[in-house]
Amino acid sequence: GLFWDATTANLIPMARQGNMAVTVMGEDGVAYDLRLENRHLKVKCSLDRGEPRFRLEVQLEANLVSVSPSAQKRTDVTQQAARALERRAIQDYTFAIQNFTMEGGVDFLSLGKYFSFQYPAKWEIFSKNWENYLKKLDCEIVASAKVLDQRGVVD
């Protein structure tokens, strides 16, 4: 079922603003425990050969809570955690778009709305058959993350 509680799967696209705990793995196998504080999404749309095309720009801010013991003393730990978080965000958005939007026909990011604002005349044509366009959605996803080292900080 598509309508299971996606927040229990810890998917970044389903995160509410602030305080989502997420563990990401670096390319070198290091685990980073993060507290996702902010998530911003910019949706850009265009027409490519007469078809809707989208670009999602995901901006994330997180606090590093802990890291695998093997990486405790690394000086680049926040940069590595940021890269791992960016990869995870791209994977999660890709998963959600493929499974919810393309397969399930759920426009959970309101892509049709964004498109209608930018291309109102074209939207009149596409809106009649939007579900079919969602099934072959052309969408690029990019992510950028800022991670602050909060290990050992007490509230």
C-alpha positions in Angstrom: 0.0 0.0 0.0 1.0 3.5 -0.8 -0.7 5.1 2.0 1.3 3.6 4.9 2.6 6.1 7.3 5.7 7.3 5.4 7.0 9.1 8.4 7.7 5.8 10.2 10.1 5.0 7.3 12.1 8.0 8.2 12.0 9.4 4.6 13.4 12.9 4.4 10.7 14.1 2.0 8.1 13.2 4.6 9.9 15.0 7.5 8.2 17.7 9.3 10.3 20.8 10.0 12.8 20.3 12.8 13.9 17.5 15.1 13.8 14.5 12.8 16.4 12.0 13.9 18.2 10.4 10.9 21.2 8.1 10.6 23.2 8.4 7.3 26.1 6.3 6.1 29.2 7.8 4.5 30.9 6.3 1.5 33.5 4.9 3.8 31.0 3.1 6.0 31.0 5.7 8.8 27.6 6.2 10.5 26.5 9.7 11.3 23.6 10.3 13.7 21.9 13.6 12.8 19.1 15.8 14.0 17.4 17.3 10.9 16.5 20.9 11.9 15.4 22.4 8.6 14.4 21.2 5.2 13.7 23.6 2.3 12.5 22.6 -1.1 12.7 24.7 -4.2 10.7 23.4 -7.2 11.6 24.6 -10.6 9.7 23.7 -13.7 10.3 24.0 -17.4 9.1 22.7 -20.7 11.4 20.3 -22.6 10.2 19.3 -26.1 6.7 20.3 -25.0 6.8 18.1 -21.9 6.9 19.2 -18.2 10.3 18.9 -16.6 11.1 19.5 -12.9 14.2 20.3 -10.8 14.0 19.8 -7.1 16.6 21.6 -5.0 16.6 20.3 -1.5 18.4 22.3 1.2 19.0 20.7 4.5 20.4 21.9 7.9 21.2 19.3 10.5 23.1 18.9 13.8 25.6 16.1 14.2 24.8 14.2 17.4 27.2 11.3 17.2 29.5 9.5 14.8 31.0 6.0 14.5 34.1 5.6 16.8 36.4 5.2 13.9 35.7 8.7 12.7 35.6 10.5 16.1 38.9 12.4 15.6 38.5 13.3 11.9 38.7 17.0 11.2 36.3 16.8 8.2 33.5 15.0 10.0 30.8 17.6 9.4 31.7 17.8 5.7 31.5 14.0 5.4 28.2 14.0 7.3 26.8 16.7 5.0 27.8 14.7 1.8 26.2 11.6 3.3 23.0 13.5 4.1 22.9 14.9 0.6 23.1 11.4 -0.9 20.4 10.2 1.5 18.1 13.1 0.6 18.5 12.4 -3.1 17.8 8.6 -2.6 14.8 9.4 -0.4 13.3 11.9 -2.8 13.9 9.5 -5.7 12.2 6.7 -3.8 9.2 8.8 -2.9 8.8 10.2 -6.4 9.1 6.8 -8.1 6.8 5.0 -5.6 4.2 7.7 -4.7 4.1 10.0 -7.7 5.1 7.9 -10.7 3.6 4.5 -9.6 0.8 5.7 -7.3 -0.2 8.9 -9.1 0.1 11.0 -5.9 1.3 14.5 -6.5 2.6 14.8 -2.9 4.9 17.7 -3.9 2.2 19.6 -5.7 4.2 19.7 -8.9 1.0 20.4 -10.9 0.4 23.5 -8.9 4.0 24.8 -9.5 3.6 24.1 -13.2 0.2 25.8 -13.4 1.6 29.0 -11.8 4.5 29.2 -14.3 2.7 27.9 -17.4 -1.0 28.7 -17.0 -1.9 28.3 -20.7 0.0 24.9 -20.9 -1.6 23.8 -17.7 -5.0 23.9 -19.3 -3.8 21.2 -21.7 -1.8 19.1 -19.1 -4.3 19.3 -16.3 -6.8 17.1 -18.2 -4.4 14.2 -18.2 -2.0 15.1 -15.3 -2.0 11.5 -13.9 -0.4 10.2 -17.1 2.3 12.9 -17.0 3.1 12.0 -13.4 3.7 8.4 -14.5 6.6 9.5 -16.8 7.8 12.4 -14.7 11.1 13.9 -15.7 12.6 15.2 -12.5 16.1 16.1 -11.5 16.9 16.1 -7.8 19.9 18.0 -6.2 20.7 18.5 -2.5 22.9 20.6 -0.4 23.4 20.2 3.3 24.9 22.2 6.2 25.8 20.1 9.2 26.9 21.6 12.6 28.8 19.5 15.1 26.7 19.3 18.2 28.4 16.3 19.8 28.8 16.9 23.5 26.5 20.0 23.6 24.0 19.8 26.5 20.7 21.7 26.2 
